[in-house]
Structure formats: C-alpha cells, structure tokens
Amino acid sequence: MKVISMQYPRLHFHGAAHGVTGSCYEIETANSRILIDCGMFQGSKSERALNYEPFPFEPASIDAVVLTHAHIDHSGLLPKLVKHGFTGHIFTTVATIDLCSVMLPDSAHIQEMEVEYLNRRNARRGRETVSPIYTQEDAAACMPMFRPVQYCQWFSAARQFKARFWNAGHLLGSASVEVEIESSGASPLRLLFSGDIGPSHKLLQLKPKGPVELDYVVCEATYGDRDRGDVSEDQRRECLRDEVRRAAEAGGPLIIPSFAVERTQELLADLFVLIKDGSIPTTSIFVDSPLATRASEIFERHSVDIENGDVLRAALAAPNIYFTETVEQSKAINRMHGYFIIIAASGMCDAGRIRHHLKANLWRRQATLLLIGYQAQGSLGRILLDGAARVRIQGEEIEVKAAIRRLDLYSGHADAQELQDWIQQRLPIRHEIFLTHGEVTGLSALKTRLSAFSPKLRITTPVLDETFELTQNGAHRVETGRPRRLLPSDVARLDWHNELSRLLLDINQVVGGQSDERGRSLVIRRLRRALEAVQEGQ
C-alpha cells in the first residue's frame, strides 16, 4: 500500500449526508483506510443512480469495513465493494452476519428481477440493456469476508484503528461503533458512529448504550424534527388496533409496506396479541416476502437474546399467519375478496412484491394502505403519503382511491428527544458532532435542539462527499479535488424523474378531462407547440 503524507486522520462522508440512505463513512490515515458501513442509496432515481456509479474511492485501497447493522441502506453495496477489489475483513455482530446472509442475496435477486423486467422494456423501446449492480453470486462471494465480534469487545480493524460495538437498540444485531485512532506522541483520537439509534418503545430491542468522553460523534438525525412523546407497548397496540378496525370496517384489504427485517416481526407480534385478546377480528395475515420469511427464522433462532422473544415465537406459529414463497402464491392473494392483511416489502414501496399489491389495490376505495416506516423523499411511499391522486407503477397510471394512513410508532429510529438524550449521555464531546442520516428539516431541527441545551457544542451537518481533517483541536474542512457526485440541492429531493412522472399524470388528466375530441386535440396541439419552442431554444 502506498503511504501518503497526512498529519491528521480524515473523515469522508460518502453517503447519508443530507439524506437518509447510502450510509458510508471513510476514515483515512497515512497508513490505513476503513469504512463505517457501505450502504445502498434509495429514494429518487437520481440518488439510486449513484449505486451504479464507481465508488468515490478505490475499493482495493480499503483495509476493512466496520458494519453497524444489516439494513440495506447500510450494508447493501458490500457485494459491489468486493466485486470491485476489496479483499479485507467486514467486522460486525453475529446477528448482523446472520441477517446479511439472507438480506444481501435477496437484494441481488431483486436487482436481477427488476433489471430483467427493465431490459424487456428497453428492448421494445430500442434502448440499451443494463446490468444489475451485483448478482446473487457476488453476494455469496461477499459473505466469507465477514468476521463476528461481540458487543463491547475491542478488536483491531486495521493498522492504527481499534474499535468496539455498543448495542444501538435499532435492529437485531445493530450497533454503534466506537473507534480509537492511535497516533504517536498523543492520546488516541476517540470517535463514535451512532449507526441507527432505536426508540425507547421498541418491542424486540433493549435501549441503546454507548461510551462517554469522546472527541467526535457522528450521529443520525432521521427523526430530528419529530417528537412522539412517551409511548408504551399498550398505547402502540391501541393505535394499531384502531387502524386495523378502520380497515376492517372499510371491507377491503389492509396493505402494510414493511421492512422485512424486524419491522415485520414486530407487527406480527402485536397483531397476534390483538387477535388473541379479541381487540381486532381474526383474519388471514399474509407475509408476502421471502426475505421476511427467512429473517423470521433468524429472529426465532435469536429469540432468547431479544425482548419479548416468547411473544414473537408464538406469533410465528399462529395458524392464521401465512408466509408466501412463490410469485404465484403472491399473485393469488389479490384474487381474494373482503378484509385481510398483507405485509410486504419494501417499506418505502420502491421495490419488491408490495408494488404489485399497490397496483392491484390502490384504485379500490375499500382498500387501506398503512405506512409504518420512514418514507424517503422521492420514494413511492412518500409520494403517496404526500397525497398524490395518481401514481405510475411499472409504467402504468393508477388512480389512488384507497385510504392512505400512517402509523409512526413502528419506526426503528429514535425521535428528537431520544436522540438528544442519547447525545447527552455521551458527554463530554470535546470537539464536534456531525449530524447525518437525515433530511434538511430533521438535521436543522436537531441542531437547534442540541445547541439550546448545550450552546458550546460544535455541530456540523456535512454534505455528500465532504471531507474533514480530525485534529486534537477540532475538525477542519478539506478540499480533496474529488468531484461532488450530487449537489446538496439534489439529495433527498424530488428529481426530474419524479417531475416527469407527475407531468405525464397531469397531461393524461387534462386531456382525459376534455368533453370532446376537439378539446383533446386542442390541448395536445398546445403541448406540442410548447415542446417545439423548447427544442428551438436549444
């Protein structure tokens, strides 16, 4: 490895900067380079396109990856990293390895299926074919790189780097990462990466923990602008009960987009309890996600290590809960009538089987869509949550007549007060807090809140591809000469793909709303003239 001249460590923000996906932080010294997470971008097409582009670093130059947890926005580009030259170890918890062993192949499978569908469309349109980011073979090749580490156990990640995991309370196996960077003639520089911090009301996880007296903290801010208040298990179940009853009274299916890992298992446990005590009517519950099925098996194996594991085991064995496997079984669900429950991935409605359930049911007034997780800007879930009257799914226009509901109590993320409490428990923080993994409103609100309770705290909200030099006296921005892949104004925003989709929907609505052929022709001529004027202006 080439040794470069560098006096202080550098921290690069390669993802989750002014956005909530693509988590990837690089720490670089003169001798070593490690990544904290290597996640996939989600949301708008402009952000998802970053998954196909080269990494902003040379994968072969990375000595190790330290992984906070298995969610795809934190782990999803690990197979790509290996495919393009990374040969080091991936350090993480035992449960995270178990989950990645099913989540990464599933991610590859979804990519392969969606690329196959896209290439059929491209062939009909005379466009070039595309390749998946990585294949199931690439995902399998990634798994031997993993190395298990217990919570609170120090390990050597690379030369100069020592690290250990703290329970983050977000997901089975989730962790915050404490890092010490050794330097000659000075005390080690102490960093803490929060990962995703869980809320106090999580059904299956203990409250998050962490060290104190740090130099730098990188903290998530997903819900930095939201306070849920104190919510007990009973209150959460009461809220779910009310939503289920409303859907049952409407007489159609209750469709719940859910992250396959942990969110689905929490829902099943609460639905099981509510049915058992007679709070909601007994009905068929379909878990339509092969990943959720395999993840549930892993949760069952780890049930002795998680809170309320006995309730989860009972729920997974309930006779009215069905785990579908094949596409044919999935499609058969939508031939049913009346009230039943579908839980399907993905949680933001951007991929997976949830899309064909939405296509089959959004136009039905009797149907209910219940959104229970964070919906990133530009995702289909966010578009529906924001009140879209029409959406496009797989190129087809769908009118939205179903009831769109939201229940935020199943989020795996701490709210603003819980994030503040977590940071207060880490004090003193000698130099800087970097707020990441949040959209602008969440970042700004949390920064304001933290500044109010501790005015001396130095708080920075880095943007994508920004770099900081970490000294013993504070952090300083560094210009690396690398081009920015996306401007801050293009992260966590509706992009031109969203605008085009909305425009096509509006055109169809205006043309279709004309009373006769003459009116429709007039609208089309005006649109054509506008397009010609744009082309002439170019």
Order of alpha helices (4+ residues) and beta strands (2+ residues): beta-beta-beta-alpha-beta-alpha-alpha-beta-alpha-alpha-beta-beta-beta-beta-beta-beta-alpha-beta-alpha-beta-alpha-alpha-beta-alpha-beta-alpha-beta-alpha-beta-beta-beta-alpha-beta-alpha-beta-beta-beta-alpha-alpha
